[in-house]
Amino acid sequence: MKYYQLLIIVWTLFIGGSYYLGFTPLFLGLVVFLASIIAYALYAKDKAAARSGGWRGKS
């Protein structure tokens, strides 16, 4: 298992556990989860552009 996969699992369990215990509202947990997914997708897009020598600026 790669390091980032472990971080994703731990982060998901943390947010889910926080919601389950009543510390985090469902809406806030979903917002954080979606923001994390979007950030990861943008990072992956930039990383792919860097590897191929493509444009890394605005789309």
N, CA, C and O of each residue as an XYZ file, in Angstrom:
236
protein
N       0.848     -1.176      0.000
C       0.000      0.000      0.000
C       0.890      1.235      0.000
O       1.873      1.317      0.737
N       0.528      2.176     -0.830
C       1.304      3.407     -0.911
C       0.905      4.365      0.213
O      -0.183      4.270      0.781
N       1.806      5.273      0.509
C       1.630      6.215      1.603
C       0.361      7.049      1.443
O      -0.384      7.237      2.406
N       0.113      7.548      0.236
C      -1.056      8.408      0.042
C      -2.357      7.620      0.181
O      -3.369      8.182      0.601
N      -2.353      6.338     -0.160
C      -3.554      5.524      0.012
C      -3.881      5.359      1.493
O      -5.047      5.396      1.886
N      -2.862      5.179      2.298
C      -3.066      5.081      3.741
C      -3.624      6.388      4.302
O      -4.509      6.375      5.157
N      -3.101      7.518      3.816
C      -3.613      8.814      4.270
C      -5.081      9.002      3.902
O      -5.857      9.530      4.699
N      -5.463      8.576      2.709
C      -6.863      8.686      2.277
C      -7.757      7.847      3.177
O      -8.828      8.298      3.585
N      -7.328      6.637      3.488
C      -8.117      5.760      4.351
C      -8.251      6.351      5.745
O      -9.345      6.374      6.309
N      -7.145      6.830      6.306
C      -7.175      7.411      7.651
C      -8.059      8.661      7.671
O      -8.854      8.842      8.593
N      -7.925      9.518      6.663
C      -8.723     10.749      6.609
C     -10.212     10.420      6.501
O     -11.032     11.047      7.171
N     -10.565      9.446      5.667
C     -11.963      9.054      5.513
C     -12.517      8.486      6.813
O     -13.642      8.802      7.199
N     -11.739      7.656      7.484
C     -12.183      7.108      8.770
C     -12.323      8.202      9.826
O     -13.242      8.163     10.645
N     -11.418      9.171      9.809
C     -11.479     10.279     10.758
C     -12.758     11.101     10.569
O     -13.462     11.384     11.539
N     -13.055     11.482      9.336
C     -14.261     12.274      9.057
C     -15.517     11.454      9.358
O     -16.464     11.960      9.959
N     -15.521     10.182      8.938
C     -16.675      9.324      9.211
C     -16.890      9.115     10.703
O     -18.021      9.163     11.188
N     -15.802      8.884     11.426
C     -15.905      8.708     12.874
C     -16.365      9.968     13.579
O     -17.139      9.914     14.535
N     -15.883     11.099     13.099
C     -16.292     12.372     13.686
C     -17.788     12.611     13.479
O     -18.473     13.110     14.372
N     -18.289     12.251     12.292
C     -19.725     12.380     12.041
C     -20.505     11.404     12.921
O     -21.515     11.771     13.521
N     -20.035     10.175     12.993
C     -20.714      9.137     13.775
C     -20.814      9.528     15.249
O     -21.828      9.272     15.898
N     -19.762     10.145     15.769
C     -19.763     10.549     17.174
C     -20.484     11.874     17.419
O     -20.639     12.293     18.566
N     -20.922     12.528     16.356
C     -21.705     13.745     16.500
C     -20.901     15.026     16.551
O     -21.444     16.079     16.885
N     -19.617     14.962     16.226
C     -18.792     16.169     16.262
C     -18.862     16.975     14.973
O     -18.665     18.190     14.992
N     -19.139     16.317     13.864
C     -19.141     16.973     12.557
C     -20.507     16.808     11.905
O     -20.997     15.684     11.794
N     -21.133     17.896     11.472
C     -22.388     17.763     10.730
C     -22.134     17.061      9.389
O     -21.053     17.182      8.812
N     -23.117     16.345      8.916
C     -22.974     15.611      7.659
C     -22.578     16.537      6.519
O     -21.711     16.186      5.719
N     -23.191     17.707      6.428
C     -22.889     18.643      5.355
C     -21.414     19.033      5.348
O     -20.780     19.051      4.293
N     -20.877     19.339      6.501
C     -19.473     19.733      6.593
C     -18.550     18.582      6.196
O     -17.553     18.796      5.507
N     -18.873     17.379      6.623
C     -18.094     16.213      6.242
C     -18.092     15.998      4.737
O     -17.056     15.677      4.154
N     -19.245     16.174      4.108
C     -19.338     16.024      2.648
C     -18.564     17.112      1.917
O     -17.921     16.845      0.902
N     -18.623     18.330      2.426
C     -17.880     19.430      1.807
C     -16.377     19.161      1.874
O     -15.666     19.343      0.885
N     -15.904     18.736      3.018
C     -14.478     18.434      3.174
C     -14.080     17.278      2.258
O     -13.029     17.322      1.620
N     -14.913     16.254      2.194
C     -14.632     15.096      1.347
C     -14.587     15.500     -0.127
O     -13.668     15.105     -0.844
N     -15.557     16.274     -0.583
C     -15.577     16.711     -1.988
C     -14.404     17.642     -2.302
O     -13.822     17.553     -3.383
N     -14.057     18.519     -1.386
C     -12.913     19.403     -1.604
C     -11.622     18.598     -1.717
O     -10.745     18.930     -2.514
N     -11.509     17.556     -0.931
C     -10.329     16.692     -0.998
C     -10.257     15.968     -2.339
O      -9.182     15.857     -2.929
N     -11.387     15.482     -2.817
C     -11.430     14.773     -4.106
C     -11.050     15.732     -5.240
O     -10.271     15.371     -6.123
N     -11.594     16.939     -5.217
C     -11.297     17.925     -6.261
C      -9.821     18.304     -6.234
O      -9.183     18.387     -7.283
N      -9.279     18.532     -5.049
C      -7.861     18.886     -4.931
C      -6.976     17.761     -5.451
O      -5.985     18.015     -6.136
N      -7.327     16.524     -5.131
C      -6.540     15.385     -5.605
C      -6.600     15.280     -7.125
O      -5.581     15.021     -7.766
N      -7.784     15.478     -7.711
C      -7.936     15.403     -9.169
C      -7.115     16.498     -9.860
O      -6.470     16.242    -10.877
N      -7.139     17.706     -9.315
C      -6.355     18.790     -9.906
C      -4.854     18.530     -9.780
O      -4.087     18.835    -10.693
N      -4.446     17.971     -8.658
C      -3.043     17.627     -8.461
C      -2.626     16.558     -9.471
O      -1.551     16.652    -10.063
N      -3.464     15.553     -9.671
C      -3.149     14.478    -10.624
C      -3.058     15.031    -12.047
O      -2.194     14.616    -12.819
N      -3.935     15.953    -12.391
C      -3.909     16.568    -13.721
C      -2.607     17.347    -13.920
O      -1.976     17.249    -14.972
N      -2.209     18.116    -12.914
C      -0.977     18.884    -12.994
C       0.240     17.964    -13.062
O       1.187     18.234    -13.801
N       0.213     16.889    -12.297
C       1.329     15.943    -12.296
C       1.472     15.273    -13.662
O       2.586     15.081    -14.150
N       0.349     14.918    -14.276
C       0.385     14.310    -15.609
C       0.934     15.294    -16.635
O       1.702     14.908    -17.516
N       0.545     16.567    -16.527
C       1.053     17.585    -17.452
C       2.551     17.784    -17.252
O       3.280     17.977    -18.224
N       3.016     17.741    -16.020
C       4.438     17.916    -15.746
C       5.251     16.763    -16.328
O       6.338     16.974    -16.866
N       4.729     15.558    -16.218
C       5.443     14.393    -16.741
C       5.508     14.392    -18.263
O       6.497     13.944    -18.843
N       4.459     14.890    -18.911
C       4.433     14.875    -20.374
C       5.011     16.150    -20.983
O       5.118     16.263    -22.204
N       5.383     17.104    -20.137
C       5.936     18.352    -20.638
C       4.878     19.308    -21.163
O       5.191     20.246    -21.896
N       3.646     19.075    -20.794
C       2.524     19.910    -21.261
C       2.390     21.196    -20.469
O       3.184     21.488    -19.576
N       1.375     21.949    -20.817
C       1.082     23.224    -20.180
C       0.534     22.970    -18.770
O      -0.377     22.160    -18.594
N       1.089     23.663    -17.769
C       0.689     23.447    -16.387
C      -0.055     24.648    -15.812
O      -0.331     24.689    -14.613
N      -0.378     25.619    -16.649
C      -1.073     26.804    -16.168
C      -2.561     26.601    -16.140
O      -3.051     25.485    -15.969
N      -3.282     27.698    -16.309
C      -4.739     27.632    -16.309
C      -5.225     26.803    -17.485
O      -4.602     26.780    -18.547
N      -6.364     26.111    -17.277
C      -6.921     25.251    -18.337
C      -7.488     26.076    -19.461
O      -7.997     25.524    -20.436
